[in-house]
Structures are given as C-alpha cells and as structure tokens.
Amino acid sequence: MTVVVTAKAAPPPDLIARIHFAGAEQISADTNSTAFTNFFCSAEAQALREQTLNKLSHFPYTWFKSRLAAGANEGAKQLCPLLDDLLKSEWILEIRDTTNGAPESALAIRLNASRAQLWQENLAGVLQSWTHLPARKTSNGWLLKKDLPPNLVRFVRAGNWVILSCGENELPLSDGIVRRVLAEKRPAPVERNFWLTVDLDWPRLARWFPPLQEFDFPGIELQFIGHDGDLWANGKFTLAQPLPPLEKWRMPTNVIHQPFVSFTMVRGIGSWLERQSWARPFEIQPAPDQFFIWTLPQIPFQTFIATPVENATNAIRELGKNLAVAFNTRLQQLMLGSIQPATNDARIDWRGLPPFVAPFAQAVREPGGDFLLVGLFPYWPDTNPLPPELRLQFSRTDLLYYHWEITAARLPQVLNVCQLALMLAQRQQLDVRSAAGKWLHRIGPTLGSTVTEITQTAPNELSFRRKSRGGLTAVELVALANWLEGTNFPGCDLRLPPQMDGATAALAPALSAFPN
C-alpha cells in the first residue's frame, strides 16, 4: 500500500493536544472528496448528524450540573447551532501546559461576521446562565472570570477567526493565537492539504482528564486526506517504553484458508495483554504474543482466531479451567449454557446456545508448532492455500499489524456478531431502524476494501497507514454506530433498562443486520 507521507516538525514540548479539521465546506470542494460525500452528505447521514448534535448540545449542562449555579438554563438551543459550525467550518483546537501548572485550551474557528456574532452572543448568554456572573465586554469580544477552575474564559474575534479559550489566571496560548491571526491571517501553521490532523500526548492528556486513563493509549499523531475516491491515513504512535524484541511470525498455514472476507495478523502484544484486567479470565501462560483472525464469506459467524502456544494441550486445559471458573455460574443463571472442556483435553465448547452459533476452542498441531484455534461456528477444513500477497507479509521483519477486509461484505457480518454478543451480554442492541442503523445500511454498499498496516520504525515508535473508502473498518463503524445511539452519549452505557428481563432483552430488537 502506498500513502502520501509529509515531513512534519516535532510538536512543541508543552503541547498536550492539537486537532485541525479543514471543515466540511472545504473538504466538499476538494476534487478527492468522493469518500467524504458518500459517507456524510446523504439524508441518512444528515439525520444522524442532527441527532448527534442535539445530544451533544445537552451534554455540557449534564456534565457540569453539580458545579453550575442554581436555576441555570441548560442552553442546548444556544449551543446546537454552534456545534453545527464545528462540522462545517475550519477549526484548530490546542491544549498546552502553562507555567502555572494548569493547562490552557483554545479553540480557533473560521467564521463569517454573522456566525461570529452568533457565537459571541450565545456563548456569553449560556455562560452567564450557568455561573450567574456577567461576561465583561471587551473591544473584540468578552471575558468571564469565575471562582471555579478554570477561572478565565475569553472570547476574541480576530479577522475571520473566533478564538474561545479557558485557563487558570492567564491565557498565553490564546494571546499567541490572536497575534498570529493578526500578523499571518491564520491561528497556526498547518498542513492545508490534510482534511484532519490529530496530535495527542495521551498520557499527559489523561492526567488532566482522568476518564481517559481507562484507555491505555500512547502518544498519537494522525493525518487524513482524500485520494482517488479513497481516504488515506498515516501517522505514528510514540510508546512510553520500547517494545520487546519481536518474535518471528508463526502462522498456522494448514488451518487458514481462503476465500476471505477479512484477514488480520498482529504480534508483539503479549506484554500489553498481561496488563489488561478484562483479559485475565482468558490468561494462559505465557501470554500469547501473536494472533491471526480471518472471516469466511459463507456464514456471518465464521470468524476464527489462531494463536501460537508452546503446548496446545496444556493451554486448552488451562484456558478451559479459567473460563469455567470465571463465567459458568453467571451463564447458568442467565440460562445461556456453560463452557465445557472435552474429555480428551483437546477442545472447549460453549454449549446450550442458540443453534446458529457454537463457540469453541481447540488444540491444533502443525509443522510450524502448536496453536489454539477459536471460533464462533464449526470449523470446516479446506485446502485453498493463502494468496501470495498475504504470504509476503510474513517476511516483513518490521510488521506488527496487518488487516485487510472487504468492508462492504464484512459490515453485515460484524453487525450480526455484535448483535449476538450484546444479546448474550444482556446489553442494548443497535436498533437497525435508528438513525445510526439507517446510516450503516446506506453506506454499506459504497464501501470497498480497507487495508491497514502498523510497522515498527524505532524501538518506541510505530508507523500507521490505512487506505479505505470511508476511513473506518467494519468493526469500527459498528462500534461508532452503537456509541452514537447510546442513551448517555457521549458516554457509552449500553445497559438495558431495569424493567427488561433476560427473555425480553433477547427478543428486542430481533437479531438482524439490515432492514429489508
């Protein structure tokens, strides 16, 4: 896969986050905007956008409700049109450390005079309602001082840009942006050909925003651009610690066969898995360091995972014991069967589920060594060999992750598997009649293939590249749809209402990928 890589200066040492979005109006004028318009300009996309913006407009009041003045107006009607401008217009968001130890954030957005005036009036009105404090007018905007941190909020109009900033006692970042706009007509130098750029010092960002600590992400730099009707992405991840030496690829060539709808290979993740609390019931020692995942086209649930192990029989025995202890009591309470090791210690089955799915794990011995094979549907051996282009990937010493899929075909499969998993976990399934469900149905046929690569370019640096029609894989699209339809969005609470019992949850909504 070939991508455009542009040399990029190192970020300033005080930078915590910077995001630059070119804006829908500018992207739509690009001759390479086919992928963007297919994804975001249909009637279904507009309905989902309006629903999402409406949810977001209520979110700030809900988030800060305990800290707002009594009788504060929610302000959703004032915020919703401003959020719409964040989709249409170019903007830059920066968060930086300051000398007083508190971060400062600044949003610079390009607006015409009428929209700038709307921002100025609506934001001042909302903040005054929330704090019961007046915003002091200035020659080019307003300034609000309050007791709770951050104690300064400032709105400034400079040329064709609006700068909204907040900080503690001082606003040096905002001052610098205003000076650059007045002198250079732009708030910051950016790569204008990119549609979206993201620079995040995730560990430092998580220290200031504790909910982000739940996600163990490294430093992230990403750039997105349209090319020949596709969306290309490239970037890098900066790790806190160097990766351990990579083990040579060990692939079960006799088990994996085509035709594929998707194929994934990853290595170097054993130490990361050992740190994940959710993975403890699945732990075998030593932790697997490589995984191969592939999906066949015939049945939605024909997804298989293989991982090399030192002794497959011992690994199956250990895994079966761990899973039975962790899950069987709860599964039996929910009348969802149980996990049962086979008498020969070479296989584990999850029995008692609906007849269209039969999860299993079994030991496999190949010339390349022992493997665990896991699937959602019975495995049928085949003799079709791997295509040559996939075999070539195993000779790459720097490759950590490779994923290829026919996204249009993979999307309904992933949705079916996700619906089943949510049903079994007694979580809210995605309603295919919802705005997000209709959007997935609309874009599905427009999706081509997606290819993603992650390579190691330095001991603690990974390079990321992707070429796709819409920028996201089928798994990412389904996850996005579930998130957008969550009842507490932008949170992600998929718990069922208390009054719904297990039987009702299993029937509503029915398991179906797309409406007729």
C-alpha positions as CSV (number, residue, x, y, z in Angstrom):
1,M,0.0,0.0,0.0
2,T,1.3,3.4,-0.9
3,V,0.5,6.5,1.0
4,V,1.5,10.2,1.0
5,V,3.8,11.0,3.9
6,T,4.6,14.6,4.6
7,A,7.5,15.7,6.7
8,K,6.2,17.1,10.0
9,A,8.0,19.2,12.5
10,A,8.3,17.9,16.1
11,P,5.5,19.2,18.4
12,P,6.3,21.8,20.9
13,P,7.3,20.3,24.3
14,D,4.3,22.0,26.1
15,L,1.7,20.6,23.6
16,I,-0.8,18.3,25.1
17,A,-3.2,18.1,22.2
18,R,-3.8,19.7,18.8
19,I,-6.6,18.9,16.3
20,H,-7.0,20.6,13.0
21,F,-10.2,20.0,10.9
22,A,-10.5,21.5,7.5
23,G,-14.3,21.7,7.7
24,A,-17.0,20.0,5.6
25,E,-17.3,23.0,3.3
26,Q,-13.6,23.0,2.4
27,I,-13.5,19.2,2.1
28,S,-16.5,19.1,-0.2
29,A,-14.8,21.4,-2.6
30,D,-11.9,19.0,-2.9
31,T,-11.8,17.0,-6.1
32,N,-11.0,13.9,-4.0
33,S,-14.0,14.3,-1.7
34,T,-16.0,11.3,-3.1
35,A,-15.4,9.2,0.1
36,F,-16.4,12.1,2.3
37,T,-19.6,12.9,0.4
38,N,-20.7,9.3,0.2
39,F,-20.3,9.0,4.0
40,F,-21.5,12.3,5.3
41,C,-23.8,14.0,2.8
42,S,-26.7,11.6,2.4
43,A,-30.1,12.1,4.0
44,E,-29.3,9.3,6.5
45,A,-26.0,11.0,7.4
46,Q,-27.7,14.3,8.0
47,A,-30.4,12.7,10.2
48,L,-27.6,11.1,12.3
49,R,-25.7,14.4,12.4
50,E,-28.7,16.3,13.7
51,Q,-29.5,13.6,16.3
52,T,-25.8,13.6,17.5
53,L,-25.6,17.4,17.7
54,N,-28.8,17.6,19.7
55,K,-27.4,15.1,22.2
56,L,-24.1,16.9,22.4
57,S,-25.9,20.3,23.0
58,H,-27.4,18.9,26.2
59,F,-24.2,17.2,27.3
60,P,-22.2,20.2,28.8
61,Y,-25.1,21.1,31.2
62,T,-25.5,17.5,32.2
63,W,-21.7,17.1,32.8
64,F,-21.3,20.2,34.9
65,K,-24.7,20.3,36.5
66,S,-23.3,19.7,40.0
67,R,-21.0,22.7,39.6
68,L,-23.4,25.1,38.0
69,A,-25.4,27.9,39.7
70,A,-28.9,27.1,40.9
71,G,-31.5,27.8,38.2
72,A,-29.0,27.7,35.4
73,N,-30.6,27.4,31.9
74,E,-29.5,24.2,30.0
75,G,-28.5,26.3,27.0
76,A,-29.0,23.5,24.4
77,K,-30.8,25.7,21.9
78,Q,-27.9,28.2,22.0
79,L,-25.2,25.5,21.7
80,C,-26.7,23.4,18.9
81,P,-26.1,25.8,16.0
82,L,-22.5,26.4,17.2
83,L,-21.8,22.7,17.2
84,D,-23.1,22.6,13.6
85,D,-20.4,25.2,12.7
86,L,-17.8,22.8,14.1
87,L,-18.7,20.4,11.3
88,K,-18.9,22.9,8.5
89,S,-16.0,25.3,9.3
90,E,-12.3,25.0,9.6
91,W,-11.0,25.0,13.2
92,I,-8.0,24.3,15.3
93,L,-8.1,23.1,19.0
94,E,-5.0,23.3,21.1
95,I,-4.3,22.3,24.7
96,R,-1.0,23.3,26.3
97,D,0.8,23.2,29.6
98,T,1.4,26.6,31.2
99,T,3.9,28.0,33.7
100,N,1.3,28.0,36.5
101,G,0.8,24.2,36.2
102,A,-2.7,24.3,34.8
103,P,-3.4,23.5,31.1
104,E,-4.9,26.1,28.8
105,S,-7.2,25.2,25.9
106,A,-8.0,27.4,22.9
107,L,-10.4,26.8,20.0
108,A,-9.9,28.9,16.9
109,I,-12.7,28.6,14.3
110,R,-13.0,30.4,10.9
111,L,-16.4,32.1,10.8
112,N,-18.1,34.9,8.8
113,A,-19.3,38.0,10.6
114,S,-22.9,36.8,11.2
115,R,-21.8,33.4,12.6
116,A,-19.1,35.1,14.7
117,Q,-21.7,37.4,16.2
118,L,-24.0,34.4,17.0
119,W,-21.1,32.6,18.8
120,Q,-20.3,35.7,20.8
121,E,-23.9,36.2,21.9
122,N,-24.9,32.6,22.5
123,L,-21.8,31.6,24.5
124,A,-22.0,34.7,26.6
125,G,-25.6,34.0,27.4
126,V,-25.1,30.3,28.2
127,L,-22.1,31.0,30.5
128,Q,-23.9,33.8,32.3
129,S,-26.8,31.5,32.9
130,W,-24.5,28.7,34.2
131,T,-22.5,30.9,36.5
132,H,-24.8,33.9,37.3
133,L,-21.7,36.0,36.5
134,P,-21.6,38.7,33.8
135,A,-19.2,38.4,30.9
136,R,-17.3,41.7,30.7
137,K,-17.4,43.1,27.2
138,T,-14.0,44.0,25.5
139,S,-13.2,45.7,22.3
140,N,-13.2,42.4,20.3
141,G,-15.3,40.0,22.5
142,W,-15.7,39.3,26.2
143,L,-14.0,37.9,29.3
144,L,-15.6,35.9,32.1
145,K,-13.9,35.5,35.5
146,K,-15.2,32.9,37.9
147,D,-14.2,31.1,41.1
148,L,-14.1,27.5,39.9
149,P,-11.2,26.4,37.7
150,P,-10.5,27.2,35.0
151,N,-11.3,30.7,36.3
152,L,-10.9,32.5,33.0
153,V,-13.0,32.1,29.9
154,R,-12.3,34.5,27.0
155,F,-14.0,35.1,23.6
156,V,-12.0,37.1,21.0
157,R,-12.7,38.0,17.4
158,A,-9.7,38.5,15.2
159,G,-10.0,38.8,11.4
160,N,-12.1,35.9,10.1
161,W,-11.4,33.9,13.2
162,V,-13.0,33.4,16.6
163,I,-10.8,32.3,19.5
164,L,-12.5,30.8,22.5
165,S,-10.1,29.9,25.4
166,C,-10.1,28.9,29.0
167,G,-7.3,28.7,31.6
168,E,-6.2,29.5,35.1
169,N,-5.1,33.1,35.8
170,E,-3.5,33.7,32.4
171,L,-4.2,32.9,28.7
172,P,-0.8,32.9,27.0
173,L,-1.9,30.4,24.3
174,S,-4.9,32.5,23.3
175,D,-2.7,35.6,23.3
176,G,-0.3,33.9,20.9
177,I,-3.0,32.7,18.6
178,V,-4.5,36.2,18.4
179,R,-1.1,37.7,17.5
180,R,-0.6,35.1,14.7
181,V,-4.0,35.7,13.3
182,L,-3.4,39.5,13.1
183,A,0.0,39.1,11.6
184,E,-0.3,36.0,9.4
185,K,-4.1,35.7,8.9
186,R,-4.1,32.2,10.4
187,P,-4.0,30.9,14.1
188,A,-1.2,28.4,13.5
189,P,0.8,26.8,10.6
190,V,-1.0,23.6,9.4
191,E,-0.7,21.2,6.6
192,R,-3.5,22.6,4.5
193,N,-3.8,19.5,2.2
194,F,-4.9,17.3,5.1
195,W,-8.5,17.1,6.0
196,L,-7.8,16.2,9.6
197,T,-4.7,16.1,11.7
198,V,-4.5,14.9,15.3
199,D,-1.6,15.2,17.7
200,L,-2.3,13.9,21.2
201,D,0.1,13.3,24.1
202,W,-2.3,10.8,25.5
203,P,-0.6,10.0,28.8
204,R,-0.3,13.8,29.7
205,L,-3.9,14.3,28.5
206,A,-5.1,11.5,30.7
207,R,-3.5,13.1,33.7
208,W,-5.6,16.2,33.3
209,F,-8.8,14.3,32.2
210,P,-8.9,11.2,34.4
211,P,-11.7,9.3,32.5
212,L,-9.2,8.9,29.7
213,Q,-6.9,6.9,31.9
214,E,-9.2,3.9,31.2
215,F,-7.7,3.7,27.7
216,D,-4.0,2.7,27.7
217,F,-3.0,4.7,24.6
218,P,0.4,6.0,23.6
219,G,1.2,9.4,22.0
220,I,-0.7,9.7,18.8
221,E,-0.1,11.6,15.5
222,L,-2.5,11.1,12.6
223,Q,-3.3,12.8,9.3
224,F,-6.2,12.1,6.9
225,I,-6.6,13.1,3.3
226,G,-8.7,12.1,0.3
227,H,-7.1,10.5,-2.7
228,D,-8.7,8.9,-5.8
229,G,-12.0,8.5,-4.1
230,D,-10.5,6.9,-1.0
231,L,-9.5,8.2,2.4
232,W,-5.8,7.7,3.2
233,A,-4.5,7.9,6.8
234,N,-0.9,7.9,8.1
235,G,0.7,8.7,11.4
236,K,2.7,7.4,14.3
237,F,2.4,6.2,17.8
238,T,5.0,7.0,20.4
239,L,5.3,4.4,23.2
240,A,6.3,5.1,26.8
241,Q,8.6,2.1,26.8
242,P,10.5,0.4,23.9
243,L,8.8,-2.8,22.6
244,P,10.5,-6.1,23.5
245,P,12.2,-7.9,20.6
246,L,9.6,-9.1,18.1
247,E,9.2,-12.9,17.7
248,K,9.3,-14.3,14.3
249,W,5.9,-14.8,12.7
250,R,4.5,-18.3,13.4
251,M,1.4,-18.9,11.2
252,P,-0.9,-21.9,11.1
253,T,-0.7,-22.3,7.3
254,N,-2.8,-25.5,7.3
255,V,-5.7,-24.1,9.2
256,I,-6.0,-20.7,7.5
257,H,-7.5,-20.9,4.0
258,Q,-9.3,-18.7,1.6
259,P,-11.7,-17.2,0.4
260,F,-11.5,-14.4,2.9
261,V,-13.8,-11.5,3.7
262,S,-11.2,-10.3,6.2
263,F,-7.8,-11.2,7.4
264,T,-5.8,-9.9,10.4
265,M,-2.4,-10.6,11.8
266,V,-0.8,-9.0,14.9
267,R,2.3,-9.6,17.1
268,G,4.1,-8.0,19.9
269,I,1.0,-7.7,22.2
270,G,1.8,-10.3,24.9
271,S,3.0,-7.8,27.5
272,W,0.1,-5.5,26.7
273,L,-2.4,-8.3,27.2
274,E,-0.9,-9.2,30.6
275,R,-1.8,-5.6,31.8
276,Q,-5.5,-5.8,30.7
277,S,-7.9,-6.6,33.5
278,W,-10.6,-7.8,31.0
279,A,-8.2,-10.4,29.6
280,R,-7.5,-12.2,33.0
281,P,-10.2,-14.9,32.6
282,F,-8.6,-15.8,29.2
283,E,-5.0,-15.9,30.5
284,I,-2.7,-18.7,29.7
285,Q,1.0,-18.8,30.5
286,P,3.0,-17.5,28.8
287,A,0.6,-14.9,27.3
288,P,0.1,-15.4,23.6
289,D,2.1,-12.8,21.6
290,Q,0.7,-13.3,18.1
291,F,-2.9,-13.6,16.8
292,F,-4.3,-14.4,13.3
293,I,-8.0,-13.6,12.7
294,W,-9.9,-14.4,9.5
295,T,-13.5,-14.5,8.3
296,L,-15.1,-16.6,5.6
297,P,-17.9,-15.4,3.4
298,Q,-20.5,-18.2,3.7
299,I,-21.9,-17.6,7.2
300,P,-21.8,-14.4,9.3
301,F,-20.4,-16.2,12.3
302,Q,-17.5,-17.9,10.5
303,T,-14.8,-15.9,12.2
304,F,-11.8,-17.8,13.5
305,I,-8.7,-16.9,15.7
306,A,-5.5,-18.8,15.9
307,T,-2.6,-18.1,18.3
308,P,0.7,-20.0,18.7
309,V,1.4,-21.6,22.1
310,E,4.2,-23.7,23.5
311,N,1.9,-26.7,24.3
312,A,-1.6,-26.6,22.9
313,T,-3.0,-29.4,25.1
314,N,-1.8,-27.7,28.3
315,A,-3.0,-24.3,27.1
316,I,-6.5,-25.7,26.3
317,R,-6.7,-27.3,29.8
318,E,-5.7,-24.1,31.5
319,L,-8.0,-21.9,29.4
320,G,-11.0,-24.2,29.9
321,K,-10.5,-24.1,33.7
322,N,-10.1,-20.3,33.8
323,L,-13.2,-19.7,31.6
324,A,-15.4,-22.2,33.6
325,V,-14.5,-20.5,36.9
326,A,-15.0,-17.0,35.5
327,F,-18.2,-17.4,33.6
328,N,-20.2,-20.7,34.2
329,T,-22.1,-19.6,37.3
330,R,-23.3,-16.4,35.6
331,L,-24.1,-18.2,32.3
332,Q,-26.2,-20.8,34.1
333,Q,-28.1,-18.1,36.0
334,L,-28.9,-16.5,32.6
335,M,-29.8,-19.9,31.0
336,L,-27.1,-19.4,28.5
337,G,-25.5,-22.8,28.7
338,S,-22.0,-23.4,30.0
339,I,-18.4,-23.7,29.0
340,Q,-17.3,-27.4,29.0
341,P,-13.9,-28.9,28.2
342,A,-13.9,-32.1,26.2
343,T,-12.9,-35.3,27.8
344,N,-9.7,-35.6,25.7
345,D,-8.5,-32.1,26.9
346,A,-8.1,-31.0,23.3
347,R,-11.2,-28.9,23.0
348,I,-13.5,-26.5,24.8
349,D,-17.2,-25.9,23.8
350,W,-19.8,-23.4,24.9
351,R,-22.9,-25.5,24.9
352,G,-26.5,-24.5,25.3
353,L,-26.6,-21.5,23.0
354,P,-28.9,-20.9,20.0
355,P,-28.3,-23.4,17.2
356,F,-26.8,-20.8,14.8
357,V,-23.7,-20.3,16.9
358,A,-21.3,-22.8,18.6
359,P,-18.2,-21.1,20.1
360,F,-15.3,-23.5,20.6
361,A,-11.5,-23.6,21.2
362,Q,-9.3,-26.5,20.2
363,A,-5.7,-27.5,20.2
364,V,-4.1,-27.7,16.7
365,R,-0.7,-29.1,15.9
366,E,1.0,-28.0,12.6
367,P,4.5,-28.2,11.2
368,G,5.1,-24.7,12.5
369,G,4.2,-25.7,16.1
370,D,1.2,-25.8,18.4
371,F,-1.8,-23.4,18.1
372,L,-5.1,-22.6,19.8
373,L,-7.9,-22.3,17.3
374,V,-11.0,-20.4,18.5
375,G,-14.3,-19.9,16.5
376,L,-17.9,-18.9,16.7
377,F,-19.1,-21.6,14.2
378,P,-17.9,-25.1,13.5
379,Y,-14.6,-25.2,11.5
380,W,-14.5,-27.0,8.2
381,P,-11.0,-27.7,6.9
382,D,-10.2,-26.7,3.3
383,T,-7.3,-26.9,1.0
384,N,-7.3,-23.5,-0.6
385,P,-3.9,-22.0,0.1
386,L,-3.1,-18.5,1.2
387,P,-2.8,-15.9,-1.6
388,P,0.8,-14.9,-2.4
389,E,0.3,-11.3,-1.4
390,L,-0.6,-12.4,2.2
391,R,2.3,-14.8,2.4
392,L,4.6,-11.9,1.5
393,Q,3.6,-10.1,4.7
394,F,5.2,-12.8,6.9
395,S,8.7,-12.0,5.6
396,R,8.5,-8.3,6.8
397,T,10.6,-8.0,10.0
398,D,9.1,-4.6,10.9
399,L,5.4,-5.5,10.6
400,L,3.4,-5.6,13.8
401,Y,-0.2,-5.4,12.4
402,Y,-1.8,-6.1,9.1
403,H,-5.5,-6.0,8.4
404,W,-7.3,-6.4,5.1
405,E,-11.1,-6.7,4.6
406,I,-13.9,-6.3,2.0
407,T,-15.7,-3.8,4.2
408,A,-19.0,-3.8,2.3
409,A,-19.2,-7.6,2.8
410,R,-17.8,-7.5,6.3
411,L,-20.1,-4.9,7.7
412,P,-23.3,-7.0,7.9
413,Q,-21.2,-9.9,9.4
414,V,-19.8,-7.7,12.1
415,L,-23.2,-6.3,12.9
416,N,-24.7,-9.7,13.3
417,V,-21.9,-10.9,15.6
418,C,-22.1,-7.7,17.6
419,Q,-25.9,-8.0,18.0
420,L,-25.5,-11.6,19.2
421,A,-22.7,-10.6,21.7
422,L,-24.8,-7.7,23.0
423,M,-27.8,-10.0,23.4
424,L,-25.8,-12.7,25.3
425,A,-24.3,-10.0,27.5
426,Q,-27.8,-8.5,28.1
427,R,-26.8,-5.2,26.7
428,Q,-28.8,-2.9,24.4
429,Q,-28.6,-4.0,20.8
430,L,-28.4,-1.5,17.9
431,D,-31.8,-0.8,16.6
432,V,-31.4,-1.1,12.8
433,R,-34.3,1.4,12.4
434,S,-32.4,4.0,14.4
435,A,-30.6,6.9,12.7
436,A,-27.2,5.2,13.0
437,G,-28.7,1.9,11.8
438,K,-30.1,3.5,8.7
439,W,-26.8,5.3,8.1
440,L,-24.9,1.9,8.2
441,H,-27.5,0.5,5.7
442,R,-27.0,3.5,3.4
443,I,-23.2,3.5,3.3
444,G,-22.7,-0.3,3.3
445,P,-22.8,-0.9,-0.5
446,T,-20.4,2.1,-1.1
447,L,-17.6,0.6,1.0
448,G,-14.7,-1.0,-0.8
449,S,-11.6,-2.7,0.6
450,T,-9.7,-1.5,3.7
451,V,-6.0,-2.1,4.2
452,T,-4.2,-1.2,7.5
453,E,-0.6,-1.6,8.4
454,I,1.4,-0.8,11.6
455,T,5.2,-1.2,11.4
456,Q,7.9,-0.6,13.9
457,T,10.1,2.4,12.8
458,A,12.1,2.8,16.1
459,P,12.3,1.0,19.5
460,N,9.4,3.1,20.9
461,E,7.8,4.3,17.7
462,L,5.2,2.7,15.4
463,S,4.1,3.9,12.0
464,F,0.4,3.7,11.0
465,R,-1.0,3.6,7.4
466,R,-4.5,2.9,6.1
467,K,-6.2,3.1,2.7
468,S,-10.0,2.8,2.7
469,R,-13.2,4.1,1.1
470,G,-14.5,5.6,4.3
471,G,-11.6,5.7,6.8
472,L,-13.0,3.1,9.2
473,T,-13.2,-0.7,9.3
474,A,-16.5,-2.7,9.7
475,V,-15.7,-3.2,13.4
476,E,-15.0,0.5,13.9
477,L,-18.2,1.5,12.0
478,V,-20.4,-0.8,14.1
479,A,-18.7,0.4,17.3
480,L,-19.3,4.0,16.2
481,A,-23.0,3.4,15.5
482,N,-23.5,1.8,18.9
483,W,-21.7,4.7,20.6
484,L,-23.8,7.3,18.8
485,E,-27.0,5.6,19.7
486,G,-26.1,5.2,23.4
487,T,-28.6,6.6,25.8
488,N,-26.0,8.6,27.6
489,F,-23.9,9.7,24.6
490,P,-21.1,10.8,24.6
491,G,-20.9,8.2,27.3
492,C,-21.2,4.6,26.3
493,D,-23.7,3.0,28.6
494,L,-25.4,0.0,26.8
495,R,-27.1,-1.4,29.9
496,L,-30.7,-2.4,29.4
497,P,-33.5,-0.6,31.2
498,P,-34.1,-2.2,34.7
499,Q,-37.6,-3.5,33.8
500,M,-36.3,-5.6,30.9
501,D,-35.7,-9.2,32.0
502,G,-33.4,-11.6,30.1
503,A,-36.1,-13.1,27.9
504,T,-37.3,-9.7,26.8
505,A,-33.8,-8.5,26.2
506,A,-33.1,-11.4,24.0
507,L,-36.1,-10.6,21.7
508,A,-35.8,-6.8,21.4
509,P,-34.7,-5.9,18.9
510,A,-34.6,-9.1,16.8
511,L,-31.2,-10.2,15.6
512,S,-31.0,-8.7,12.1
513,A,-28.2,-7.0,10.2
514,F,-30.1,-4.7,8.0
515,P,-33.8,-3.8,7.4
516,N,-35.5,-5.1,4.2
